[in-house]
Amino acid sequence: MKCTQQVVDGIPQLPSANPLFCCLFCDKATMRKSHGSRRSTREAFVPGTSFHMDSEFIRGPKNLQEVLHNGATPKETIIKSQDGFSSYLLIIDAATQYIWTFLLKGKDPPIAIIDQFLNKHGTGIKGMITTTNGGLLHKSKTFNTICINKGYQTNTADLLENLDFESAGVESLHHTIRTDNGGELAGSEDFRQVVGEHGYILETTAPDASNQNGLAERPHRTLKEKVRCLLYTAGLGILFWSSALI
């Protein structure tokens, strides 16, 4: 702005550029809720060991272009796109921060999509379940059948106190999936079951603590800004948000 003022007539005098100068309007416009906690020191440096998931929707007035160009009054707010999608699922790898998005047509948890995704990109490893030799679990055919169906290996020991936990994989990498407490994902028993079948531990955020899943929450704002920019440039309404997102 200081350089522009030197070659353009009519620009008001700008304050001297110093570290204390700031734009009050920009400060107000970019305010965000403070979560009041320090940044997590736990990092996942191995791809595929930790994923953050969240579902979101994009909405806006039906007459978006008229509002932008003609100053019309916003009409009915719509969420569903012209090809029938109402929301999208966002998955981000905590190690690489690579983002995947999947369009959704309903409110039901996208179990098939998540199952296929973890089969392709997940690295969850099933552990070893050790029971006491001759104990109730060791004798239970139902327990052994469940372990086989879920992909766990079984072993027996005379005394559980003598187990070698390091060789059993206790100190190996933890595979986690973090979501909020919404009914779309964490509230679904089918979702919890799929996560467990792939060897992942489900982590849920506390109520009203979106910062605990900030790695997934922040990309939502970036994607929405991208979608709106593409729609404004192309002269299209909010009905085409799904095409702009993908």
Disulfide bonds with the S-S distance in Angstrom:
none
